[in-house]
Amino acid sequence: MSEYLPKEVREGLELARKRALRKKSRLRIHVGQDIFAVLKLWDDGFSLDIEDAPHLRGLVDLYDGSRHLYQCLIVACEEENGQMRYEFKRSTEVKNTAPLDFVREENAPIALLEQSA
């Protein structure tokens, strides 16, 4: 059906589809000071708009709004339907606390209270 539409109408429809994907997604990739809107996210990668996306490679941060979700090591994969696909080499979930190097028991005391004299 799209073969019968004039070129300007097809380009307008594609532009509207990309805008809708950007507005719907709160996900963002931060590379230094640059920020890119994520159009789609799946288990082993994500896609960006081909017009905005340089061939990224290396360490990036993935945010949902203002919440930092993952720190990812990525590589550019391929161009597909006006989107640039990237794959995760590594994706590490961001935690609010430092990792422990020991096993914390379930019923362990939280603090030590000393007796006053």
Secondary structure in CASP SS format (residue, H / E / C, confidence):
PFRMAT SS
TARGET T0000
AUTHOR 0000-0000-0000
METHOD secondary structure of the structure
MODEL  1
M C 1.00
S H 1.00
E H 1.00
Y H 1.00
L C 1.00
P C 1.00
K H 1.00
E H 1.00
V H 1.00
R H 1.00
E H 1.00
G H 1.00
L H 1.00
E H 1.00
L H 1.00
A H 1.00
R H 1.00
K H 1.00
R H 1.00
A H 1.00
L H 1.00
R H 1.00
K H 1.00
K H 1.00
S C 1.00
R C 1.00
L E 1.00
R E 1.00
I E 1.00
H E 1.00
V E 1.00
G C 1.00
Q C 1.00
D E 1.00
I E 1.00
F E 1.00
A E 1.00
V E 1.00
L E 1.00
K E 1.00
L E 1.00
W E 1.00
D C 1.00
D C 1.00
G E 1.00
F E 1.00
S E 1.00
L E 1.00
D E 1.00
I C 1.00
E C 1.00
D C 1.00
A C 1.00
P C 1.00
H C 1.00
L C 1.00
R E 1.00
G E 1.00
L E 1.00
V E 1.00
D E 1.00
L E 1.00
Y E 1.00
D E 1.00
G C 1.00
S C 1.00
R E 1.00
H E 1.00
L E 1.00
Y E 1.00
Q E 1.00
C E 1.00
L E 1.00
I E 1.00
V E 1.00
A E 1.00
C E 1.00
E E 1.00
E E 1.00
E E 1.00
N C 1.00
G C 1.00
Q E 1.00
M E 1.00
R E 1.00
Y E 1.00
E E 1.00
F E 1.00
K E 1.00
R E 1.00
S E 1.00
T E 1.00
E E 1.00
V C 1.00
K C 1.00
N C 1.00
T C 1.00
A C 1.00
P C 1.00
L C 1.00
D C 1.00
F C 1.00
V C 1.00
R C 1.00
E C 1.00
E C 1.00
N C 1.00
A C 1.00
P C 1.00
I C 1.00
A C 1.00
L C 1.00
L C 1.00
E C 1.00
Q C 1.00
S C 1.00
A C 1.00
END
